[in-house]
Amino acid sequence: MVPGVIGAITNATTALIGKGAVELMVPGNFPVGCSAVYLTLFESPNKGDYERHGCLKAFNAFARYHNSQVKVALDMLRQKYPHVRIIYADYYGAAMRNFVHAPVHHDKHAKVVFLGDIQLSAWHAVEGDGPYNFNNSARCGHTGSEACQNPSIYSNWDGIHLAEAGYRYAALALINGSSSTPPLVSSPL
């Protein structure tokens, strides 16, 4: 699947350049092995299936492989179009900073997982929130689910997609250059 996806990304980027784009930002993938939905659906009793921060190894390895192939493709596009500024947005690195600095609990009785000062999931079931504050039978819009009272403190709103707080952390890392190659904002001389 990865070569086909990378081909589509390359083709779309090339088409935008053909339309006159001179500055583009192309994102990588998030660390999907840290998503509440994957942690819930693929929960394993084998501690070896988890990275040291509590994320699923196999899913994050897949995301890292995809991202490495995006970077290779972007390097080739940079050589082909040296007049175009093509920025790689390292969503994986930006999001992982939240996980690195926070404990992830594998306690079946834990109701909320905190990532720094933000919680993992904003949507929860009225009853039986699940170990990662995610219940697949009470997803966003399903009967039995409700929105949290304070969504600005959550990293994620549905077990997959980031909420405002999660995107804020990722955006700051992209803007300050720690998660963009080359840096999004050039520093003054």
Backbone as JSON Lines, residues from 0, in Angstrom:
{"i":0,"aa":"M","n":[0.8,-1.21,0.0],"ca":[0.0,0.0,0.0],"c":[0.85,1.27,0.0]}
{"i":1,"aa":"V","n":[1.97,1.23,0.69],"ca":[2.77,2.45,0.85],"c":[3.23,3.01,-0.5]}
{"i":2,"aa":"P","n":[3.76,2.19,-1.42],"ca":[4.19,2.78,-2.7],"c":[3.06,3.49,-3.45]}
{"i":3,"aa":"G","n":[1.86,2.94,-3.42],"ca":[0.73,3.6,-4.08],"c":[0.38,4.93,-3.43]}
{"i":4,"aa":"V","n":[0.41,4.96,-2.11],"ca":[0.11,6.21,-1.38],"c":[1.2,7.24,-1.66]}
{"i":5,"aa":"I","n":[2.46,6.81,-1.63],"ca":[3.57,7.74,-1.91],"c":[3.47,8.26,-3.34]}
{"i":6,"aa":"G","n":[3.09,7.4,-4.26],"ca":[2.88,7.84,-5.64],"c":[1.8,8.9,-5.74]}
{"i":7,"aa":"A","n":[0.71,8.72,-5.0],"ca":[-0.37,9.7,-5.02],"c":[0.08,11.03,-4.42]}
{"i":8,"aa":"I","n":[0.86,10.96,-3.35],"ca":[1.38,12.18,-2.73],"c":[2.32,12.9,-3.7]}
{"i":9,"aa":"T","n":[3.19,12.15,-4.35],"ca":[4.13,12.72,-5.33],"c":[3.38,13.34,-6.49]}
{"i":10,"aa":"N","n":[2.38,12.64,-7.0],"ca":[1.59,13.16,-8.13],"c":[0.84,14.43,-7.76]}
{"i":11,"aa":"A","n":[0.24,14.45,-6.57],"ca":[-0.49,15.65,-6.15],"c":[0.46,16.83,-5.96]}
{"i":12,"aa":"T","n":[1.63,16.57,-5.37],"ca":[2.61,17.63,-5.17],"c":[3.1,18.17,-6.51]}
{"i":13,"aa":"T","n":[3.39,17.27,-7.44],"ca":[3.83,17.66,-8.78],"c":[2.76,18.47,-9.5]}
{"i":14,"aa":"A","n":[1.5,18.05,-9.35],"ca":[0.4,18.78,-9.99],"c":[0.29,20.2,-9.42]}
{"i":15,"aa":"L","n":[0.45,20.34,-8.11],"ca":[0.4,21.67,-7.51],"c":[1.55,22.55,-7.99]}
{"i":16,"aa":"I","n":[2.72,21.96,-8.12],"ca":[3.86,22.71,-8.66],"c":[3.57,23.13,-10.09]}
{"i":17,"aa":"G","n":[2.96,22.23,-10.86],"ca":[2.57,22.54,-12.23],"c":[1.57,23.67,-12.33]}
{"i":18,"aa":"K","n":[0.78,23.86,-11.27],"ca":[-0.2,24.96,-11.23],"c":[0.41,26.25,-10.7]}
{"i":19,"aa":"G","n":[1.72,26.21,-10.36],"ca":[2.39,27.43,-9.94],"c":[2.77,27.51,-8.46]}
{"i":20,"aa":"A","n":[2.5,26.48,-7.69],"ca":[2.87,26.52,-6.28],"c":[4.38,26.58,-6.14]}
{"i":21,"aa":"V","n":[4.87,27.43,-5.25],"ca":[6.31,27.57,-5.02],"c":[6.69,27.25,-3.57]}
{"i":22,"aa":"E","n":[5.69,27.02,-2.73],"ca":[5.95,26.62,-1.35],"c":[4.84,25.65,-0.93]}
{"i":23,"aa":"L","n":[5.25,24.45,-0.53],"ca":[4.3,23.41,-0.17],"c":[4.72,22.75,1.13]}
{"i":24,"aa":"M","n":[3.74,22.35,1.92],"ca":[4.01,21.56,3.12],"c":[3.32,20.22,2.95]}
{"i":25,"aa":"V","n":[4.1,19.15,3.05],"ca":[3.57,17.8,2.88],"c":[3.71,17.07,4.21]}
{"i":26,"aa":"P","n":[2.59,16.6,4.77],"ca":[2.65,15.96,6.08],"c":[2.99,14.48,6.01]}
{"i":27,"aa":"G","n":[3.62,14.03,7.1],"ca":[3.79,12.6,7.32],"c":[2.59,12.1,8.11]}
{"i":28,"aa":"N","n":[2.71,10.9,8.62],"ca":[1.62,10.3,9.38],"c":[1.87,10.46,10.88]}
{"i":29,"aa":"F","n":[0.8,10.51,11.64],"ca":[0.87,10.55,13.1],"c":[1.3,9.18,13.65]}
{"i":30,"aa":"P","n":[1.72,9.11,14.89],"ca":[2.03,7.82,15.51],"c":[0.72,7.1,15.85]}
{"i":31,"aa":"V","n":[0.16,6.41,14.86],"ca":[-1.16,5.81,15.02],"c":[-1.19,4.75,16.12]}
{"i":32,"aa":"G","n":[-0.05,4.18,16.46],"ca":[0.01,3.21,17.54],"c":[-0.25,3.82,18.9]}
{"i":33,"aa":"C","n":[-0.33,5.14,18.96],"ca":[-0.64,5.84,20.21],"c":[-2.1,6.28,20.27]}
{"i":34,"aa":"S","n":[-2.85,6.04,19.21],"ca":[-4.25,6.45,19.15],"c":[-5.1,5.56,20.04]}
{"i":35,"aa":"A","n":[-6.04,6.18,20.73],"ca":[-6.91,5.43,21.65],"c":[-7.67,4.31,20.94]}
{"i":36,"aa":"V","n":[-8.1,4.54,19.69],"ca":[-8.84,3.5,18.99],"c":[-7.98,2.26,18.75]}
{"i":37,"aa":"Y","n":[-6.73,2.45,18.32],"ca":[-5.85,1.3,18.08],"c":[-5.43,0.65,19.39]}
{"i":38,"aa":"L","n":[-5.15,1.46,20.4],"ca":[-4.79,0.91,21.7],"c":[-5.92,0.07,22.28]}
{"i":39,"aa":"T","n":[-7.16,0.47,22.01],"ca":[-8.31,-0.27,22.51],"c":[-8.58,-1.52,21.67]}
{"i":40,"aa":"L","n":[-8.64,-1.35,20.35],"ca":[-9.0,-2.46,19.47],"c":[-7.92,-3.54,19.4]}
{"i":41,"aa":"F","n":[-6.66,-3.15,19.56],"ca":[-5.56,-4.1,19.44],"c":[-4.8,-4.27,20.75]}
{"i":42,"aa":"E","n":[-5.49,-4.07,21.85],"ca":[-4.88,-4.23,23.17],"c":[-4.28,-5.63,23.28]}
{"i":43,"aa":"S","n":[-3.1,-5.7,23.82],"ca":[-2.38,-6.96,23.93],"c":[-1.93,-7.23,25.35]}
{"i":44,"aa":"P","n":[-2.01,-8.47,25.79],"ca":[-1.47,-8.8,27.11],"c":[0.06,-8.88,27.1]}
{"i":45,"aa":"N","n":[0.65,-8.89,25.88],"ca":[2.09,-9.0,25.72],"c":[2.72,-7.61,25.81]}
{"i":46,"aa":"K","n":[3.41,-7.34,26.9],"ca":[4.06,-6.03,27.09],"c":[5.06,-5.73,25.99]}
{"i":47,"aa":"G","n":[5.6,-6.77,25.33],"ca":[6.55,-6.59,24.24],"c":[5.93,-5.98,22.99]}
{"i":48,"aa":"D","n":[4.61,-5.92,22.93],"ca":[3.93,-5.31,21.78],"c":[3.88,-3.78,21.9]}
{"i":49,"aa":"Y","n":[4.34,-3.26,23.05],"ca":[4.26,-1.83,23.31],"c":[5.64,-1.2,23.37]}
{"i":50,"aa":"E","n":[5.71,0.04,22.88],"ca":[6.92,0.85,23.04],"c":[7.01,1.3,24.49]}
{"i":51,"aa":"R","n":[8.1,1.88,24.86],"ca":[8.29,2.28,26.25],"c":[7.29,3.33,26.71]}
{"i":52,"aa":"H","n":[6.69,4.06,25.78],"ca":[5.71,5.08,26.14],"c":[4.29,4.55,26.1]}
{"i":53,"aa":"G","n":[4.13,3.25,25.86],"ca":[2.81,2.64,25.89],"c":[2.09,2.56,24.57]}
{"i":54,"aa":"C","n":[2.73,2.94,23.48],"ca":[2.11,2.88,22.16],"c":[2.4,1.53,21.51]}
{"i":55,"aa":"L","n":[1.53,1.11,20.6],"ca":[1.71,-0.17,19.93],"c":[2.84,-0.1,18.9]}
{"i":56,"aa":"K","n":[3.83,-0.96,19.07],"ca":[5.03,-0.95,18.23],"c":[4.73,-1.14,16.75]}
{"i":57,"aa":"A","n":[3.92,-2.14,16.4],"ca":[3.71,-2.47,14.99],"c":[3.07,-1.32,14.23]}
{"i":58,"aa":"F","n":[2.1,-0.66,14.84],"ca":[1.42,0.44,14.16],"c":[2.34,1.65,14.01]}
{"i":59,"aa":"N","n":[3.14,1.92,15.02],"ca":[4.08,3.03,14.9],"c":[5.2,2.71,13.93]}
{"i":60,"aa":"A","n":[5.62,1.46,13.85],"ca":[6.64,1.08,12.87],"c":[6.11,1.31,11.45]}
{"i":61,"aa":"F","n":[4.85,0.99,11.24],"ca":[4.23,1.22,9.93],"c":[4.2,2.72,9.62]}
{"i":62,"aa":"A","n":[3.82,3.54,10.59],"ca":[3.78,4.99,10.38],"c":[5.18,5.53,10.08]}
{"i":63,"aa":"R","n":[6.19,5.04,10.82],"ca":[7.57,5.51,10.57],"c":[8.05,5.09,9.18]}
{"i":64,"aa":"Y","n":[7.69,3.88,8.75],"ca":[8.07,3.43,7.4],"c":[7.42,4.33,6.34]}
{"i":65,"aa":"H","n":[6.13,4.58,6.49],"ca":[5.43,5.47,5.56],"c":[6.14,6.83,5.51]}
{"i":66,"aa":"N","n":[6.44,7.38,6.69],"ca":[7.08,8.69,6.76],"c":[8.45,8.69,6.11]}
{"i":67,"aa":"S","n":[9.21,7.63,6.28],"ca":[10.54,7.56,5.65],"c":[10.4,7.58,4.13]}
{"i":68,"aa":"Q","n":[9.37,6.94,3.61],"ca":[9.16,6.92,2.16],"c":[8.67,8.28,1.66]}
{"i":69,"aa":"V","n":[7.88,8.98,2.44],"ca":[7.47,10.34,2.07],"c":[8.7,11.23,1.97]}
{"i":70,"aa":"K","n":[9.6,11.12,2.94],"ca":[10.82,11.96,2.93],"c":[11.69,11.67,1.72]}
{"i":71,"aa":"V","n":[11.82,10.4,1.34],"ca":[12.6,10.04,0.15],"c":[11.96,10.67,-1.09]}
{"i":72,"aa":"A","n":[10.64,10.57,-1.19],"ca":[9.94,11.14,-2.34],"c":[10.09,12.66,-2.38]}
{"i":73,"aa":"L","n":[10.02,13.3,-1.22],"ca":[10.17,14.76,-1.19],"c":[11.59,15.19,-1.55]}
{"i":74,"aa":"D","n":[12.58,14.42,-1.14],"ca":[13.96,14.73,-1.53],"c":[14.11,14.68,-3.05]}
{"i":75,"aa":"M","n":[13.49,13.7,-3.69],"ca":[13.54,13.61,-5.16],"c":[12.83,14.79,-5.8]}
{"i":76,"aa":"L","n":[11.7,15.19,-5.23],"ca":[10.97,16.35,-5.77],"c":[11.77,17.64,-5.59]}
{"i":77,"aa":"R","n":[12.47,17.76,-4.47],"ca":[13.3,18.96,-4.25],"c":[14.41,19.05,-5.29]}
{"i":78,"aa":"Q","n":[14.98,17.91,-5.65],"ca":[16.03,17.9,-6.69],"c":[15.44,18.26,-8.05]}
{"i":79,"aa":"K","n":[14.26,17.76,-8.33],"ca":[13.61,18.01,-9.62],"c":[13.1,19.45,-9.73]}
{"i":80,"aa":"Y","n":[12.69,20.04,-8.61],"ca":[12.13,21.39,-8.59],"c":[12.87,22.24,-7.57]}
{"i":81,"aa":"P","n":[14.11,22.61,-7.85],"ca":[14.9,23.35,-6.85],"c":[14.35,24.74,-6.55]}
{"i":82,"aa":"H","n":[13.52,25.27,-7.41],"ca":[12.93,26.6,-7.18],"c":[11.72,26.55,-6.24]}
{"i":83,"aa":"V","n":[11.29,25.36,-5.86],"ca":[10.11,25.19,-5.0],"c":[10.57,24.81,-3.6]}
{"i":84,"aa":"R","n":[9.97,25.44,-2.62],"ca":[10.26,25.1,-1.22],"c":[9.26,24.04,-0.78]}
{"i":85,"aa":"I","n":[9.76,22.83,-0.59],"ca":[8.91,21.71,-0.19],"c":[9.27,21.35,1.25]}
{"i":86,"aa":"I","n":[8.32,21.54,2.14],"ca":[8.53,21.34,3.57],"c":[7.88,20.03,3.99]}
{"i":87,"aa":"Y","n":[8.62,19.22,4.71],"ca":[8.07,17.99,5.29],"c":[7.55,18.31,6.68]}
{"i":88,"aa":"A","n":[6.27,18.04,6.92],"ca":[5.65,18.25,8.23],"c":[5.71,16.94,9.0]}
{"i":89,"aa":"D","n":[6.55,16.9,10.0],"ca":[6.75,15.7,10.8],"c":[5.67,15.59,11.88]}
{"i":90,"aa":"Y","n":[4.47,15.16,11.46],"ca":[3.37,15.0,12.4],"c":[3.71,13.96,13.46]}
{"i":91,"aa":"Y","n":[4.45,12.94,13.06],"ca":[4.82,11.87,13.99],"c":[5.64,12.45,15.16]}
{"i":92,"aa":"G","n":[6.7,13.18,14.82],"ca":[7.55,13.76,15.85],"c":[6.82,14.79,16.69]}
{"i":93,"aa":"A","n":[5.98,15.59,16.06],"ca":[5.24,16.62,16.79],"c":[4.29,15.98,17.8]}
{"i":94,"aa":"A","n":[3.6,14.94,17.38],"ca":[2.65,14.28,18.28],"c":[3.36,13.45,19.35]}
{"i":95,"aa":"M","n":[4.47,12.82,19.0],"ca":[5.18,11.97,19.97],"c":[5.71,12.77,21.15]}
{"i":96,"aa":"R","n":[5.98,14.04,20.96],"ca":[6.46,14.85,22.08],"c":[5.47,14.84,23.24]}
{"i":97,"aa":"N","n":[4.18,14.77,22.91],"ca":[3.16,14.68,23.95],"c":[3.27,13.34,24.69]}
{"i":98,"aa":"F","n":[3.51,12.27,23.96],"ca":[3.56,10.94,24.55],"c":[4.83,10.72,25.36]}
{"i":99,"aa":"V","n":[5.93,11.29,24.9],"ca":[7.21,11.09,25.58],"c":[7.19,11.69,26.97]}
{"i":100,"aa":"H","n":[6.49,12.77,27.15],"ca":[6.51,13.47,28.43],"c":[5.32,13.13,29.31]}
{"i":101,"aa":"A","n":[4.63,12.05,28.99],"ca":[3.46,11.7,29.8],"c":[3.32,10.19,29.92]}
{"i":102,"aa":"P","n":[2.83,9.73,31.05],"ca":[2.61,8.29,31.19],"c":[1.38,7.84,30.41]}
{"i":103,"aa":"V","n":[1.43,6.66,29.84],"ca":[0.27,6.05,29.22],"c":[-0.05,4.83,30.06]}
{"i":104,"aa":"H","n":[-1.27,4.74,30.51],"ca":[-1.66,3.67,31.42],"c":[-2.25,2.49,30.65]}
{"i":105,"aa":"H","n":[-1.87,1.3,31.04],"ca":[-2.48,0.1,30.48],"c":[-3.35,-0.57,31.53]}
{"i":106,"aa":"D","n":[-3.91,0.22,32.42],"ca":[-4.76,-0.26,33.48],"c":[-6.19,-0.32,32.96]}
{"i":107,"aa":"K","n":[-6.79,-1.49,32.95],"ca":[-8.14,-1.64,32.41],"c":[-9.16,-0.8,33.17]}
{"i":108,"aa":"H","n":[-8.81,-0.34,34.36],"ca":[-9.75,0.45,35.15],"c":[-9.49,1.94,35.04]}
{"i":109,"aa":"A","n":[-8.43,2.33,34.33],"ca":[-8.15,3.76,34.16],"c":[-9.19,4.36,33.24]}
{"i":110,"aa":"K","n":[-9.73,5.49,33.6],"ca":[-10.77,6.12,32.79],"c":[-10.2,7.17,31.84]}
{"i":111,"aa":"V","n":[-9.08,7.73,32.18],"ca":[-8.52,8.82,31.38],"c":[-7.02,8.62,31.27]}
{"i":112,"aa":"V","n":[-6.48,8.87,30.09],"ca":[-5.05,8.84,29.89],"c":[-4.59,10.27,29.67]}
{"i":113,"aa":"F","n":[-3.65,10.73,30.45],"ca":[-3.15,12.1,30.31],"c":[-1.87,12.12,29.48]}
{"i":114,"aa":"L","n":[-1.77,13.09,28.61],"ca":[-0.56,13.31,27.81],"c":[-0.11,14.72,28.16]}
{"i":115,"aa":"G","n":[0.83,14.82,29.06],"ca":[1.21,16.15,29.54],"c":[0.02,16.72,30.3]}
{"i":116,"aa":"D","n":[-0.44,17.89,29.88],"ca":[-1.59,18.48,30.57],"c":[-2.88,18.28,29.78]}
{"i":117,"aa":"I","n":[-2.85,17.37,28.81],"ca":[-4.05,17.11,28.02],"c":[-4.44,15.65,28.14]}
{"i":118,"aa":"Q","n":[-5.73,15.39,28.05],"ca":[-6.23,14.03,28.16],"c":[-6.32,13.41,26.78]}
{"i":119,"aa":"L","n":[-6.27,12.07,26.7],"ca":[-6.2,11.39,25.42],"c":[-7.48,11.51,24.6]}
{"i":120,"aa":"S","n":[-8.64,11.4,25.18],"ca":[-9.85,11.4,24.37],"c":[-10.94,12.25,25.01]}
{"i":121,"aa":"A","n":[-11.59,13.06,24.2],"ca":[-12.62,13.94,24.7],"c":[-14.0,13.29,24.68]}
{"i":122,"aa":"W","n":[-14.22,12.33,23.81],"ca":[-15.5,11.64,23.74],"c":[-15.44,10.44,24.64]}
{"i":123,"aa":"H","n":[-16.5,10.2,25.32],"ca":[-16.53,9.03,26.19],"c":[-17.96,8.51,26.32]}
{"i":124,"aa":"A","n":[-18.06,7.23,26.65],"ca":[-19.37,6.65,26.86],"c":[-19.91,7.12,28.2]}
{"i":125,"aa":"V","n":[-21.21,7.18,28.31],"ca":[-21.82,7.56,29.57],"c":[-21.47,6.51,30.63]}
{"i":126,"aa":"E","n":[-21.4,5.24,30.22],"ca":[-20.99,4.17,31.12],"c":[-19.88,3.37,30.44]}
{"i":127,"aa":"G","n":[-18.9,2.93,31.2],"ca":[-17.85,2.05,30.66],"c":[-16.94,2.74,29.67]}
{"i":128,"aa":"D","n":[-16.14,3.67,30.13],"ca":[-15.3,4.47,29.25],"c":[-14.17,3.69,28.6]}
{"i":129,"aa":"G","n":[-13.79,2.55,29.08],"ca":[-12.69,1.8,28.51],"c":[-11.36,2.29,29.02]}
{"i":130,"aa":"P","n":[-10.31,1.5,28.8],"ca":[-9.02,1.82,29.4],"c":[-8.35,3.07,28.86]}
{"i":131,"aa":"Y","n":[-8.72,3.53,27.68],"ca":[-8.09,4.71,27.1],"c":[-9.11,5.82,26.89]}
{"i":132,"aa":"N","n":[-10.15,5.82,27.73],"ca":[-11.23,6.79,27.6],"c":[-11.85,6.72,26.21]}
{"i":133,"aa":"F","n":[-11.91,5.49,25.68],"ca":[-12.47,5.26,24.34],"c":[-13.31,3.99,24.4]}
{"i":134,"aa":"N","n":[-14.51,4.08,23.89],"ca":[-15.39,2.93,23.83],"c":[-15.9,2.84,22.41]}
{"i":135,"aa":"N","n":[-15.52,1.81,21.69],"ca":[-15.87,1.68,20.28],"c":[-17.38,1.62,20.05]}
{"i":136,"aa":"S","n":[-18.13,1.15,21.03],"ca":[-19.58,1.08,20.86],"c":[-20.27,2.4,21.21]}
{"i":137,"aa":"A","n":[-19.52,3.37,21.66],"ca":[-20.08,4.68,21.99],"c":[-19.21,5.78,21.39]}
{"i":138,"aa":"R","n":[-18.95,5.67,20.09],"ca":[-18.12,6.66,19.42],"c":[-18.91,7.94,19.18]}
{"i":139,"aa":"C","n":[-18.21,8.93,18.73],"ca":[-18.8,10.23,18.45],"c":[-20.08,10.07,17.62]}
{"i":140,"aa":"G","n":[-21.18,10.62,18.13],"ca":[-22.44,10.57,17.42],"c":[-23.28,9.34,17.7]}
{"i":141,"aa":"H","n":[-22.71,8.32,18.34],"ca":[-23.46,7.11,18.66],"c":[-24.29,7.34,19.93]}
{"i":142,"aa":"T","n":[-25.38,6.6,20.04],"ca":[-26.18,6.63,21.26],"c":[-25.31,6.19,22.42]}
{"i":143,"aa":"G","n":[-25.38,6.93,23.52],"ca":[-24.58,6.58,24.69],"c":[-23.28,7.34,24.79]}
{"i":144,"aa":"S","n":[-23.0,8.22,23.85],"ca":[-21.76,9.01,23.93],"c":[-22.12,10.46,24.19]}
{"i":145,"aa":"E","n":[-21.19,11.15,24.77],"ca":[-21.4,12.58,25.03],"c":[-20.07,13.29,24.92]}
{"i":146,"aa":"A","n":[-20.14,14.57,24.64],"ca":[-18.92,15.37,24.56],"c":[-18.45,15.7,25.96]}
{"i":147,"aa":"C","n":[-17.15,15.87,26.11],"ca":[-16.61,16.24,27.41],"c":[-17.01,17.69,27.73]}
{"i":148,"aa":"Q","n":[-16.91,18.03,29.0],"ca":[-17.29,19.38,29.43],"c":[-16.25,20.43,29.06]}
{"i":149,"aa":"N","n":[-14.99,20.06,28.94],"ca":[-13.93,21.02,28.68],"c":[-13.03,20.5,27.55]}
{"i":150,"aa":"P","n":[-13.47,20.6,26.28],"ca":[-12.71,20.0,25.18],"c":[-11.32,20.6,24.95]}
{"i":151,"aa":"S","n":[-11.06,21.78,25.46],"ca":[-9.76,22.41,25.2],"c":[-8.6,21.71,25.91]}
{"i":152,"aa":"I","n":[-8.89,20.81,26.86],"ca":[-7.8,20.13,27.56],"c":[-7.51,18.75,26.97]}
{"i":153,"aa":"Y","n":[-8.23,18.36,25.92],"ca":[-8.06,17.03,25.35],"c":[-7.2,17.06,24.1]}
{"i":154,"aa":"S","n":[-6.41,16.01,23.94],"ca":[-5.57,15.87,22.76],"c":[-6.37,15.31,21.59]}
{"i":155,"aa":"N","n":[-7.39,14.54,21.87],"ca":[-8.07,13.76,20.86],"c":[-9.57,13.82,21.12]}
{"i":156,"aa":"W","n":[-10.37,13.84,20.08],"ca":[-11.8,13.95,20.32],"c":[-12.58,12.69,19.99]}
{"i":157,"aa":"D","n":[-12.02,11.76,19.22],"ca":[-12.8,10.58,18.86],"c":[-11.99,9.29,18.87]}
{"i":158,"aa":"G","n":[-10.82,9.31,19.46],"ca":[-9.98,8.12,19.48],"c":[-9.0,8.08,18.32]}
{"i":159,"aa":"I","n":[-9.21,8.89,17.3],"ca":[-8.35,8.91,16.11],"c":[-7.83,10.32,15.84]}
{"i":160,"aa":"H","n":[-8.73,11.28,15.73],"ca":[-8.38,12.64,15.31],"c":[-8.04,13.52,16.51]}
{"i":161,"aa":"L","n":[-7.07,14.4,16.29],"ca":[-6.69,15.33,17.34],"c":[-7.77,16.37,17.58]}
{"i":162,"aa":"A","n":[-7.83,16.83,18.79],"ca":[-8.7,17.94,19.16],"c":[-7.86,19.22,19.16]}
{"i":163,"aa":"E","n":[-8.46,20.31,19.54],"ca":[-7.78,21.61,19.49],"c":[-6.45,21.59,20.23]}
{"i":164,"aa":"A","n":[-6.42,21.05,21.44],"ca":[-5.18,21.04,22.23],"c":[-4.1,20.21,21.54]}
{"i":165,"aa":"G","n":[-4.45,19.06,20.99],"ca":[-3.48,18.23,20.3],"c":[-2.91,18.91,19.06]}
{"i":166,"aa":"Y","n":[-3.78,19.52,18.28],"ca":[-3.32,20.24,17.09],"c":[-2.51,21.48,17.48]}
{"i":167,"aa":"R","n":[-2.84,22.09,18.6],"ca":[-2.06,23.26,19.06],"c":[-0.61,22.85,19.29]}
{"i":168,"aa":"Y","n":[-0.4,21.74,20.01],"ca":[0.96,21.28,20.26],"c":[1.68,20.92,18.96]}
{"i":169,"aa":"A","n":[0.98,20.24,18.07],"ca":[1.58,19.85,16.79],"c":[1.91,21.09,15.95]}
{"i":170,"aa":"A","n":[0.97,22.04,15.89],"ca":[1.19,23.26,15.1],"c":[2.38,24.06,15.62]}
{"i":171,"aa":"L","n":[2.49,24.18,16.93],"ca":[3.62,24.92,17.49],"c":[4.94,24.27,17.11]}
{"i":172,"aa":"A","n":[5.0,22.94,17.11],"ca":[6.23,22.24,16.72],"c":[6.53,22.45,15.25]}
{"i":173,"aa":"L","n":[5.5,22.53,14.41],"ca":[5.72,22.79,12.98],"c":[6.17,24.23,12.76]}
{"i":174,"aa":"I","n":[5.56,25.16,13.45],"ca":[5.9,26.57,13.27],"c":[7.29,26.88,13.79]}
{"i":175,"aa":"N","n":[7.65,26.34,14.96],"ca":[8.96,26.66,15.52],"c":[10.1,25.91,14.83]}
{"i":176,"aa":"G","n":[9.76,25.01,13.91],"ca":[10.78,24.33,13.12],"c":[11.27,23.02,13.7]}
{"i":177,"aa":"S","n":[10.87,22.66,14.91],"ca":[11.35,21.41,15.49],"c":[10.72,20.2,14.82]}
{"i":178,"aa":"S","n":[9.62,20.39,14.07],"ca":[8.97,19.28,13.37],"c":[8.7,19.58,11.91]}
{"i":179,"aa":"S","n":[9.48,20.47,11.32],"ca":[9.35,20.74,9.89],"c":[10.73,20.82,9.27]}
{"i":180,"aa":"T","n":[10.85,20.21,8.07],"ca":[12.13,20.17,7.36],"c":[11.91,20.61,5.92]}
{"i":181,"aa":"P","n":[12.51,21.71,5.48],"ca":[13.22,22.7,6.29],"c":[12.25,23.4,7.22]}
{"i":182,"aa":"P","n":[12.76,24.17,8.18],"ca":[11.86,24.84,9.13],"c":[10.84,25.71,8.39]}
{"i":183,"aa":"L","n":[9.64,25.69,8.93],"ca":[8.55,26.45,8.32],"c":[8.86,27.95,8.31]}
{"i":184,"aa":"V","n":[9.32,28.45,9.43],"ca":[9.65,29.87,9.55],"c":[11.16,29.99,9.6]}
{"i":185,"aa":"S","n":[11.7,30.73,8.67],"ca":[13.14,30.95,8.67],"c":[13.51,31.96,9.74]}
{"i":186,"aa":"S","n":[14.57,31.67,10.47],"ca":[14.99,32.6,11.51],"c":[15.68,33.8,10.87]}
{"i":187,"aa":"P","n":[15.53,34.99,11.48],"ca":[16.16,36.2,10.93],"c":[17.68,36.11,11.05]}
{"i":188,"aa":"L","n":[18.36,36.75,10.14],"ca":[19.83,36.76,10.14],"c":[20.36,37.74,11.15]}
